[in-house]
Amino acid sequence: MPRLRLPLLLLLPITLTTLWLLFPSSPPPLPPPLQPPPCGAAFSDATAGRWVPTPEPAPPPLYSSSCPFHRNAWNCLRNNHPPVAALSWAPSRCGGAAVPRIDAAAFLSAARGRRIGFVGDSLSENLVVALLCTLRSADDGARKWKRRGAWRGGYFPRDDVVVAYHRAVLLAKYTWQPVENPKELHKDGKRGTYRVDVDIPADDWVNVTRFYDVLIFNTGHWWGLDKFPKETPLVFYRGGKPIEPPLDMHDGLKEVLQSMASYIEREVPSKTLKLWRTQSPRHFYGGEWDHNGSCVFDRLLQEHEVLL
């Protein structure tokens, strides 16, 4: 009896059907859902939240009074200044949880081989000192670092990390111009003016932006009559010429911020992480900071007290 020969074209659909039954097709697996960043790691965590009392017992200080990065007059621990209220920052999205304390060893490990620079006034300097002292607890070989015009800084050899501060209280370049005619001094009481070139960065930081991998800027504390009274006011220039009509201090600050932000975006490498540090409202009582004022509270301020 002759064999039954099926055409190859008839065998193809049978083969495909068999394969489909044996190995049923399925859609590719879905990627796992993205996990939200840890509390304190999202950009919004820095601005959306509130201060809450730190749970008892309050944790010990992050560093000791013997930290070599401190200036003696500013060393609150060594000078036995009373501690401020123990407060923690609780971002809104964290469900009431506070940002965990800094882990010095983990910070240095994550920053390995990088350079972190702060540019601004004494508020940035205070933050740098606290950060340097905290990081030193994880690297006994830490040493002072004051290169490239840095006002103060530290080098952490274990992870090859630099943290430094460049003092530029207005961010823009400013120079003292004394009164040339003594008769004018007696006429209006001005001893001279500070020329502020709103479009020129201060010499303290203009040449170091390519050295750092992270740059944190701030200004604001010096923009007041306590720093520049009517006897020594600020006069604002652009393109080498006085701005007309003259700007008051508030509008001058706006011009400087806009010009410096434009310069940073234009001249600082795009790979550099650039951050802006804000500041809290002034909250001294009993006088200004340099006239027996104090900001040592053992409780959170109420909203109406901040407004006052």
LOMIDREN-688299 format. One record per residue: x negated, y negated, z negated of N, C-alpha, C in turn. Coordinates in steps of 0.1 Angstrom, whole numbers, m for minus. Layout:
BEGIN
<<X,Y,Z>,<X,Y,Z>,<X,Y,Z>>
...
END
This chain:
BEGIN
<<m9,12,0>,<0,0,0>,<m9,m12,0>>
<<m7,m22,9>,<m16,m34,10>,<m14,m42,m3>>
<<m26,m48,m6>,<m25,m58,m18>,<m18,m70,m14>>
<<m12,m76,m25>,<m5,m88,m23>,<m15,m100,m25>>
<<m17,m107,m14>,<m26,m118,m14>,<m18,m131,m15>>
<<m20,m138,m26>,<m14,m151,m28>,<m23,m162,m23>>
<<m18,m172,m16>,<m26,m183,m11>,<m32,m190,m23>>
<<m44,m195,m21>,<m51,m203,m32>,<m43,m215,m36>>
<<m35,m221,m28>,<m27,m233,m31>,<m16,m229,m41>>
<<m11,m216,m40>,<m1,m212,m50>,<m7,m209,m64>>
<<m20,m204,m63>,<m27,m201,m76>,<m30,m214,m84>>
<<m33,m225,m77>,<m37,m237,m84>,<m27,m242,m95>>
<<m14,m243,m91>,<m4,m248,m101>,<m3,m238,m113>>
<<m4,m225,m110>,<m3,m215,m121>,<m15,m217,m130>>
<<m27,m219,m125>,<m39,m220,m133>,<m38,m233,m142>>
<<m33,m244,m136>,<m32,m256,m143>,<m21,m255,m154>>
<<m10,m248,m151>,<0,m246,m161>,<m5,m238,m173>>
<<m13,m227,m170>,<m19,m219,m180>,<m28,m227,m189>>
<<m37,m235,m183>,<m46,m243,m190>,<m39,m253,m199>>
<<m28,m259,m194>,<m20,m269,m202>,<m14,m262,m214>>
<<m9,m249,m212>,<m3,m242,m223>,<m13,m239,m234>>
<<m25,m234,m229>,<m36,m230,m238>,<m42,m242,m245>>
<<m43,m253,m238>,<m50,m265,m244>,<m41,m277,m242>>
<<m30,m278,m250>,<m21,m289,m248>,<m28,m303,m249>>
<<m24,m312,m241>,<m30,m325,m241>,<m24,m333,m253>>
<<m32,m342,m259>,<m28,m350,m270>,<m34,m364,m269>>
<<m27,m374,m273>,<m33,m387,m272>,<m46,m388,m281>>
<<m55,m397,m277>,<m67,m398,m286>,<m63,m403,m299>>
<<m70,m399,m309>,<m67,m403,m323>,<m68,m418,m325>>
<<m59,m424,m333>,<m59,m438,m335>,<m71,m441,m344>>
<<m77,m453,m342>,<m88,m457,m351>,<m82,m459,m365>>
<<m90,m457,m375>,<m85,m459,m389>,<m82,m474,m390>>
<<m72,m477,m398>,<m68,m491,m400>,<m80,m499,m407>>
<<m81,m511,m403>,<m92,m520,m409>,<m89,m522,m424>>
<<m99,m520,m432>,<m97,m523,m446>,<m100,m538,m449>>
<<m92,m544,m457>,<m94,m558,m461>,<m108,m559,m468>>
<<m114,m571,m466>,<m127,m573,m472>,<m126,m573,m487>>
<<m136,m570,m495>,<m135,m570,m509>,<m132,m584,m514>>
<<m126,m585,m526>,<m122,m597,m532>,<m134,m607,m533>>
<<m132,m619,m527>,<m143,m628,m526>,<m151,m629,m513>>
<<m148,m619,m505>,<m156,m618,m492>,<m149,m624,m480>>
<<m137,m627,m481>,<m130,m634,m470>,<m132,m649,m470>>
<<m132,m655,m459>,<m135,m669,m458>,<m124,m677,m466>>
<<m112,m673,m466>,<m101,m680,m473>,<m103,m679,m488>>
<<m111,m669,m493>,<m112,m667,m508>,<m119,m679,m514>>
<<m127,m687,m507>,<m134,m698,m513>,<m125,m710,m515>>
<<m113,m711,m508>,<m105,m723,m509>,<m91,m720,m515>>
<<m86,m708,m513>,<m72,m705,m518>,<m73,m697,m530>>
<<m70,m703,m542>,<m71,m695,m554>,<m70,m705,m566>>
<<m74,m700,m578>,<m73,m709,m590>,<m83,m703,m600>>
<<m87,m712,m609>,<m96,m708,m620>,<m87,m702,m631>>
<<m92,m691,m636>,<m85,m684,m647>,<m95,m681,m659>>
<<m91,m680,m671>,<m100,m677,m682>,<m106,m663,m679>>
<<m119,m662,m682>,<m126,m650,m681>,<m122,m640,m692>>
<<m118,m628,m688>,<m114,m618,m698>,<m124,m616,m709>>
<<m119,m615,m721>,<m128,m612,m733>,<m132,m598,m733>>
<<m144,m595,m738>,<m154,m604,m743>,<m161,m610,m731>>
<<m165,m623,m732>,<m172,m630,m721>,<m185,m623,m719>>
<<m189,m621,m706>,<m201,m615,m703>,<m213,m623,m707>>
<<m225,m617,m709>,<m237,m625,m713>,<m241,m633,m701>>
<<m250,m643,m704>,<m255,m651,m693>,<m263,m643,m682>>
<<m263,m648,m670>,<m269,m641,m659>,<m284,m642,m660>>
<<m289,m651,m668>,<m304,m653,m669>,<m307,m659,m683>>
<<m320,m659,m686>,<m324,m664,m700>,<m329,m678,m699>>
<<m331,m684,m710>,<m336,m698,m711>,<m350,m699,m707>>
<<m357,m688,m705>,<m372,m688,m701>,<m373,m689,m686>>
<<m363,m690,m678>,<m364,m690,m664>,<m373,m701,m659>>
<<m384,m698,m652>,<m394,m708,m648>,<m389,m718,m637>>
<<m377,m715,m631>,<m372,m724,m621>,<m365,m736,m626>>
<<m362,m736,m639>,<m355,m746,m646>,<m364,m758,m649>>
<<m359,m770,m648>,<m365,m782,m654>,<m361,m783,m669>>
<<m370,m786,m677>,<m367,m785,m692>,<m355,m793,m696>>
<<m354,m806,m690>,<m344,m815,m694>,<m330,m810,m690>>
<<m330,m801,m680>,<m317,m796,m674>,<m314,m781,m679>>
<<m322,m776,m688>,<m321,m762,m692>,<m311,m762,m704>>
<<m298,m760,m700>,<m288,m760,m711>,<m290,m750,m721>>
<<m294,m738,m717>,<m296,m727,m727>,<m307,m731,m737>>
<<m319,m736,m732>,<m330,m739,m740>,<m326,m751,m750>>
<<m319,m760,m745>,<m315,m772,m752>,<m303,m770,m761>>
<<m298,m758,m762>,<m287,m755,m770>,<m274,m763,m768>>
<<m272,m766,m755>,<m259,m773,m752>,<m247,m764,m754>>
<<m236,m769,m758>,<m225,m760,m760>,<m220,m755,m747>>
<<m216,m742,m747>,<m211,m736,m734>,<m198,m742,m730>>
<<m196,m743,m717>,<m183,m747,m711>,<m174,m735,m712>>
<<m161,m737,m710>,<m151,m726,m710>,<m155,m715,m700>>
<<m154,m703,m704>,<m157,m692,m695>,<m145,m690,m685>>
<<m148,m694,m673>,<m138,m694,m663>,<m143,m685,m651>>
<<m133,m679,m644>,<m136,m671,m632>,<m126,m675,m621>>
<<m131,m674,m609>,<m123,m678,m597>,<m115,m666,m592>>
<<m102,m668,m591>,<m93,m657,m587>,<m87,m661,m573>>
<<m92,m656,m562>,<m86,m659,m549>,<m71,m654,m548>>
<<m63,m662,m541>,<m49,m659,m540>,<m46,m645,m535>>
<<m54,m640,m526>,<m50,m627,m519>,<m55,m615,m528>>
<<m61,m618,m539>,<m66,m607,m547>,<m57,m602,m558>>
<<m45,m607,m558>,<m35,m603,m568>,<m38,m606,m582>>
<<m45,m617,m585>,<m48,m620,m599>,<m62,m616,m603>>
<<m69,m608,m595>,<m82,m603,m598>,<m92,m614,m595>>
<<m102,m615,m603>,<m113,m625,m602>,<m124,m620,m593>>
<<m131,m629,m587>,<m143,m625,m579>,<m153,m619,m588>>
<<m159,m607,m585>,<m168,m601,m594>,<m181,m609,m595>>
<<m188,m607,m606>,<m201,m614,m608>,<m211,m610,m598>>
<<m220,m619,m595>,<m230,m616,m585>,<m239,m605,m590>>
<<m242,m596,m581>,<m252,m585,m583>,<m265,m589,m577>>
<<m275,m593,m585>,<m287,m599,m580>,<m294,m590,m571>>
<<m295,m577,m575>,<m303,m567,m567>,<m296,m565,m553>>
<<m283,m564,m554>,<m275,m562,m541>,<m276,m574,m532>>
<<m276,m586,m538>,<m277,m598,m530>,<m291,m599,m523>>
<<m302,m596,m530>,<m315,m596,m524>,<m316,m586,m513>>
<<m310,m574,m516>,<m311,m563,m506>,<m303,m567,m493>>
<<m291,m573,m495>,<m284,m578,m483>,<m291,m589,m476>>
<<m298,m597,m483>,<m305,m609,m476>,<m319,m605,m472>>
<<m323,m593,m472>,<m337,m589,m470>,<m343,m595,m457>>
<<m354,m602,m458>,<m361,m608,m447>,<m355,m621,m442>>
<<m346,m627,m450>,<m339,m639,m445>,<m343,m651,m454>>
<<m340,m663,m448>,<m343,m676,m455>,<m330,m683,m457>>
<<m328,m687,m469>,<m315,m694,m473>,<m319,m708,m478>>
<<m313,m718,m471>,<m316,m732,m474>,<m304,m740,m478>>
<<m306,m748,m489>,<m296,m758,m493>,<m300,m772,m490>>
<<m291,m780,m485>,<m294,m794,m482>,<m284,m803,m488>>
<<m288,m813,m496>,<m278,m822,m502>,<m283,m828,m514>>
<<m273,m831,m524>,<m277,m838,m536>,<m279,m829,m548>>
<<m278,m834,m560>,<m282,m827,m572>,<m272,m815,m574>>
<<m260,m816,m569>,<m250,m805,m571>,<m256,m793,m564>>
<<m261,m794,m552>,<m268,m783,m546>,<m280,m778,m553>>
<<m288,m788,m559>,<m300,m784,m566>,<m296,m776,m578>>
<<m285,m780,m585>,<m281,m772,m597>,<m277,m758,m593>>
<<m270,m757,m582>,<m266,m743,m577>,<m278,m735,m573>>
<<m288,m741,m567>,<m300,m734,m563>,<m307,m729,m575>>
<<m309,m738,m586>,<m316,m733,m598>,<m309,m721,m604>>
<<m296,m722,m605>,<m288,m711,m611>,<m290,m698,m603>>
<<m290,m700,m589>,<m292,m688,m581>,<m306,m682,m582>>
<<m316,m691,m582>,<m330,m686,m583>,<m332,m679,m596>>
<<m326,m684,m607>,<m328,m677,m620>,<m320,m664,m621>>
<<m309,m664,m614>,<m301,m651,m614>,<m309,m641,m606>>
<<m314,m644,m594>,<m320,m635,m585>,<m334,m630,m591>>
<<m340,m638,m599>,<m352,m635,m606>,<m350,m623,m615>>
<<m338,m621,m620>,<m336,m610,m629>,<m337,m596,m622>>
<<m337,m597,m609>,<m338,m584,m601>,<m352,m583,m594>>
<<m361,m593,m596>,<m374,m592,m590>,<m384,m600,m599>>
<<m391,m592,m607>,<m401,m598,m616>,<m412,m605,m609>>
<<m414,m602,m596>,<m425,m608,m589>,<m421,m622,m583>>
<<m409,m627,m585>,<m405,m639,m579>,<m414,m651,m583>>
<<m416,m660,m574>,<m425,m671,m577>,<m420,m684,m570>>
<<m424,m695,m575>,<m420,m708,m569>,<m425,m709,m555>>
<<m416,m716,m547>,<m419,m718,m533>,<m415,m732,m529>>
<<m424,m741,m525>,<m421,m755,m522>,<m428,m759,m509>>
<<m426,m751,m499>,<m432,m754,m486>,<m421,m761,m477>>
<<m426,m765,m465>,<m417,m772,m455>,<m409,m783,m461>>
<<m415,m790,m471>,<m408,m802,m476>,<m397,m799,m486>>
<<m396,m786,m491>,<m386,m783,m500>,<m388,m790,m514>>
<<m377,m794,m520>,<m378,m801,m533>,<m381,m790,m543>>
<<m375,m779,m542>,<m377,m767,m551>,<m373,m755,m544>>
<<m378,m743,m548>,<m374,m731,m542>,<m381,m719,m548>>
<<m377,m707,m543>,<m383,m695,m548>,<m385,m684,m537>>
<<m395,m676,m539>,<m398,m665,m530>,<m397,m652,m538>>
<<m390,m642,m532>,<m387,m629,m538>,<m394,m619,m530>>
<<m406,m615,m533>,<m414,m606,m525>,<m408,m592,m523>>
<<m401,m587,m532>,<m396,m573,m531>,<m388,m572,m518>>
<<m380,m582,m515>,<m371,m581,m503>,<m375,m592,m493>>
<<m386,m599,m495>,<m390,m609,m486>,<m379,m620,m483>>
<<m374,m626,m494>,<m363,m635,m493>,<m368,m649,m499>>
<<m364,m660,m492>,<m367,m673,m496>,<m354,m680,m499>>
<<m353,m687,m510>,<m342,m696,m513>,<m347,m709,m517>>
<<m343,m720,m510>,<m350,m733,m512>,<m339,m744,m511>>
<<m343,m756,m517>,<m334,m768,m517>,<m342,m780,m511>>
<<m335,m787,m502>,<m341,m799,m496>,<m332,m811,m500>>
<<m338,m820,m507>,<m330,m832,m513>,<m327,m842,m502>>
<<m315,m844,m499>,<m310,m854,m489>,<m296,m858,m494>>
<<m296,m868,m503>,<m284,m871,m510>,<m273,m876,m501>>
<<m276,m883,m490>,<m266,m888,m481>,<m265,m880,m468>>
<<m274,m871,m467>,<m276,m863,m454>,<m282,m871,m443>>
<<m277,m883,m441>,<m283,m892,m431>,<m295,m899,m437>>
<<m303,m905,m428>,<m315,m912,m432>,<m311,m926,m438>>
<<m317,m929,m449>,<m315,m942,m455>,<m328,m948,m460>>
<<m330,m961,m459>,<m342,m968,m463>,<m339,m981,m470>>
<<m347,m985,m479>,<m346,m997,m487>,<m351,m1009,m480>>
<<m343,m1019,m480>,<m347,m1032,m473>,<m345,m1043,m483>>
<<m356,m1048,m490>,<m355,m1058,m500>,<m352,m1072,m494>>
<<m346,m1080,m502>,<m343,m1094,m498>,<m356,m1101,m495>>
<<m358,m1107,m483>,<m370,m1114,m480>,<m371,m1128,m486>>
<<m360,m1135,m486>,<m360,m1148,m491>,<m355,m1149,m506>>
<<m364,m1152,m515>,<m361,m1152,m529>,<m348,m1161,m532>>
<<m346,m1172,m524>,<m335,m1180,m527>,<m322,m1173,m525>>
<<m321,m1164,m515>,<m309,m1156,m512>,<m307,m1146,m524>>
<<m317,m1142,m531>,<m315,m1133,m542>,<m307,m1140,m553>>
<<m310,m1152,m556>,<m302,m1160,m566>,<m289,m1164,m561>>
<<m287,m1164,m548>,<m274,m1169,m542>,<m263,m1160,m544>>
<<m265,m1147,m541>,<m254,m1138,m542>,<m257,m1126,m551>>
<<m269,m1126,m557>,<m272,m1115,m566>,<m277,m1102,m560>>
<<m278,m1102,m546>,<m283,m1090,m539>,<m298,m1089,m540>>
<<m303,m1078,m544>,<m317,m1076,m544>,<m322,m1070,m531>>
<<m313,m1065,m523>,<m316,m1059,m511>,<m305,m1049,m506>>
<<m307,m1042,m495>,<m297,m1033,m491>,<m304,m1020,m487>>
<<m296,m1010,m487>,<m300,m997,m482>,<m294,m995,m468>>
<<m303,m994,m458>,<m299,m992,m444>,<m296,m977,m442>>
<<m284,m974,m438>,<m281,m960,m435>,<m278,m958,m420>>
<<m287,m950,m414>,<m285,m947,m399>,<m276,m935,m398>>
<<m263,m937,m395>,<m253,m926,m396>,<m256,m915,m386>>
<<m264,m918,m375>,<m266,m908,m365>,<m280,m902,m365>>
<<m287,m904,m376>,<m301,m898,m378>,<m301,m890,m391>>
<<m304,m877,m390>,<m306,m869,m402>,<m318,m874,m410>>
<<m317,m872,m423>,<m328,m875,m432>,<m340,m867,m429>>
<<m352,m873,m431>,<m364,m866,m428>,<m366,m853,m436>>
<<m359,m853,m448>,<m361,m841,m457>,<m356,m828,m451>>
<<m348,m828,m441>,<m343,m816,m435>,<m342,m815,m420>>
<<m345,m826,m413>,<m343,m826,m399>,<m352,m816,m392>>
<<m364,m813,m397>,<m374,m804,m390>,<m374,m790,m396>>
<<m365,m786,m404>,<m365,m773,m410>,<m353,m764,m406>>
<<m344,m769,m398>,<m332,m761,m395>,<m335,m748,m388>>
<<m345,m747,m380>,<m348,m735,m373>,<m355,m725,m382>>
<<m360,m729,m393>,<m366,m719,m402>,<m357,m711,m410>>
<<m345,m716,m413>,<m335,m709,m421>,<m325,m701,m414>>
<<m321,m689,m420>,<m311,m681,m414>,<m297,m685,m419>>
<<m297,m691,m431>,<m284,m696,m437>,<m287,m711,m442>>
<<m278,m720,m439>,<m279,m734,m444>,<m266,m738,m450>>
<<m267,m743,m462>,<m255,m748,m470>,<m257,m763,m472>>
<<m248,m771,m467>,<m249,m785,m468>,<m239,m791,m478>>
<<m242,m802,m484>,<m233,m810,m492>,<m237,m824,m494>>
<<m227,m833,m496>,<m229,m847,m500>,<m216,m852,m506>>
<<m217,m863,m513>,<m205,m868,m519>,<m208,m874,m533>>
<<m217,m868,m541>,<m219,m873,m554>,<m225,m887,m555>>
<<m232,m891,m544>,<m239,m904,m544>,<m230,m915,m538>>
<<m219,m911,m532>,<m211,m921,m525>,<m202,m928,m535>>
<<m208,m937,m543>,<m200,m944,m553>,<m208,m956,m557>>
<<m201,m966,m563>,<m207,m978,m568>,<m216,m976,m579>>
<<m215,m965,m586>,<m225,m962,m597>,<m239,m959,m592>>
<<m239,m955,m579>,<m252,m952,m573>,<m257,m964,m564>>
<<m248,m970,m558>,<m251,m982,m549>,<m242,m993,m552>>
<<m245,m1001,m563>,<m236,m1012,m567>,<m238,m1024,m557>>
<<m230,m1034,m560>,<m229,m1046,m551>,<m243,m1053,m549>>
<<m252,m1051,m559>,<m265,m1057,m558>,<m274,m1050,m548>>
<<m271,m1037,m546>,<m279,m1029,m536>,<m270,m1021,m528>>
<<m262,m1027,m519>,<m252,m1019,m512>,<m257,m1012,m500>>
<<m249,m1003,m495>,<m252,m996,m482>,<m248,m1004,m470>>
<<m256,m1005,m460>,<m253,m1011,m447>,<m255,m1001,m436>>
<<m245,m999,m428>,<m245,m987,m419>,<m249,m992,m405>>
<<m257,m984,m399>,<m263,m986,m385>,<m259,m974,m376>>
<<m258,m977,m363>,<m257,m967,m353>,<m264,m971,m341>>
<<m272,m962,m336>,<m280,m966,m324>,<m290,m977,m327>>
<<m294,m978,m339>,<m304,m988,m343>,<m298,m1002,m346>>
<<m285,m1003,m345>,<m279,m1016,m347>,<m268,m1015,m358>>
<<m266,m1027,m365>,<m256,m1026,m375>,<m242,m1024,m369>>
<<m234,m1016,m376>,<m220,m1013,m371>,<m212,m1025,m374>>
<<m205,m1030,m364>,<m196,m1042,m366>,<m181,m1038,m363>>
<<m172,m1042,m371>,<m174,m1049,m383>,<m180,m1039,m394>>
<<m186,m1045,m404>,<m193,m1036,m414>,<m183,m1026,m420>>
<<m188,m1014,m423>,<m180,m1004,m429>,<m181,m1004,m445>>
<<m170,m1001,m451>,<m171,m999,m466>,<m177,m985,m468>>
<<m179,m982,m481>,<m186,m969,m484>,<m178,m957,m480>>
<<m164,m958,m481>,<m156,m947,m478>,<m156,m944,m463>>
<<m155,m954,m454>,<m156,m953,m440>,<m170,m949,m436>>
<<m180,m954,m443>,<m194,m950,m439>,<m196,m935,m442>>
<<m190,m930,m452>,<m191,m915,m455>,<m185,m908,m444>>
<<m173,m912,m439>,<m167,m905,m427>,<m176,m905,m415>>
<<m182,m916,m412>,<m191,m917,m401>,<m203,m908,m402>>
<<m209,m907,m414>,<m220,m899,m416>,<m216,m884,m415>>
<<m205,m880,m420>,<m200,m866,m420>,<m198,m862,m405>>
<<m191,m871,m398>,<m189,m868,m383>,<m202,m867,m376>>
<<m211,m876,m378>,<m223,m876,m370>,<m232,m864,m374>>
<<m233,m861,m387>,<m241,m849,m391>,<m235,m836,m387>>
<<m222,m835,m387>,<m215,m823,m383>,<m218,m821,m368>>
<<m218,m831,m360>,<m221,m831,m346>,<m235,m827,m343>>
<<m244,m832,m351>,<m258,m829,m350>,<m261,m814,m353>>
<<m255,m810,m364>,<m257,m796,m368>,<m252,m786,m358>>
<<m240,m789,m352>,<m235,m780,m342>,<m243,m780,m329>>
<<m249,m792,m327>,<m257,m793,m314>,<m272,m788,m316>>
<<m278,m790,m327>,<m292,m788,m328>,<m296,m775,m336>>
<<m287,m771,m346>,<m290,m759,m354>,<m287,m747,m346>>
<<m296,m737,m345>,<m294,m725,m337>,<m280,m719,m340>>
<<m274,m714,m330>,<m260,m708,m332>,<m261,m695,m341>>
<<m272,m688,m341>,<m273,m676,m349>,<m274,m680,m364>>
<<m276,m692,m368>,<m277,m696,m382>,<m263,m697,m388>>
<<m262,m691,m399>,<m249,m693,m406>,<m249,m706,m413>>
<<m239,m714,m410>,<m238,m728,m415>,<m226,m729,m424>>
<<m228,m734,m436>,<m217,m736,m446>,<m217,m750,m451>>
<<m205,m754,m455>,<m203,m767,m462>,<m198,m765,m476>>
<<m205,m771,m485>,<m201,m769,m499>,<m193,m782,m504>>
<<m181,m780,m509>,<m173,m791,m514>,<m176,m793,m529>>
<<m169,m803,m535>,<m171,m805,m549>,<m158,m808,m556>>
<<m158,m806,m569>,<m146,m808,m576>,<m144,m823,m579>>
<<m132,m827,m583>,<m130,m841,m588>,<m138,m843,m600>>
<<m142,m856,m602>,<m150,m860,m614>,<m141,m857,m626>>
<<m147,m851,m636>,<m139,m847,m648>,<m146,m850,m661>>
<<m153,m862,m662>,<m159,m865,m674>,<m149,m872,m683>>
<<m151,m871,m696>,<m143,m879,m705>,<m152,m885,m716>>
<<m147,m897,m721>,<m155,m904,m731>,<m167,m912,m725>>
<<m167,m914,m712>,<m177,m921,m705>,<m182,m914,m693>>
<<m190,m920,m685>,<m196,m914,m673>,<m207,m904,m677>>
<<m211,m897,m667>,<m221,m886,m670>,<m234,m892,m676>>
<<m237,m904,m673>,<m250,m910,m678>,<m247,m920,m689>>
<<m234,m921,m694>,<m231,m930,m705>,<m222,m922,m715>>
<<m229,m912,m721>,<m222,m904,m732>,<m210,m896,m727>>
<<m207,m895,m714>,<m196,m887,m710>,<m199,m873,m711>>
<<m188,m865,m712>,<m190,m850,m713>,<m180,m843,m704>>
<<m183,m832,m700>,<m174,m823,m692>,<m172,m810,m699>>
<<m176,m809,m711>,<m176,m796,m719>,<m161,m794,m724>>
<<m154,m785,m718>,<m141,m782,m722>,<m140,m767,m726>>
<<m131,m764,m736>,<m129,m751,m740>,<m116,m745,m735>>
<<m111,m752,m725>,<m98,m748,m719>,<m97,m753,m705>>
<<m87,m748,m697>,<m85,m753,m684>,<m78,m767,m684>>
<<m82,m776,m675>,<m75,m789,m675>,<m61,m786,m668>>
<<m51,m794,m673>,<m38,m794,m667>,<m38,m803,m655>>
<<m29,m801,m646>,<m29,m809,m633>,<m28,m824,m636>>
<<m20,m828,m645>,<m19,m842,m647>,<m32,m848,m653>>
<<m40,m840,m660>,<m52,m845,m666>,<m63,m847,m655>>
<<m62,m838,m644>,<m71,m840,m633>,<m68,m852,m625>>
<<m55,m855,m623>,<m51,m867,m616>,<m55,m879,m623>>
<<m54,m880,m636>,<m58,m891,m644>,<m73,m893,m643>>
END
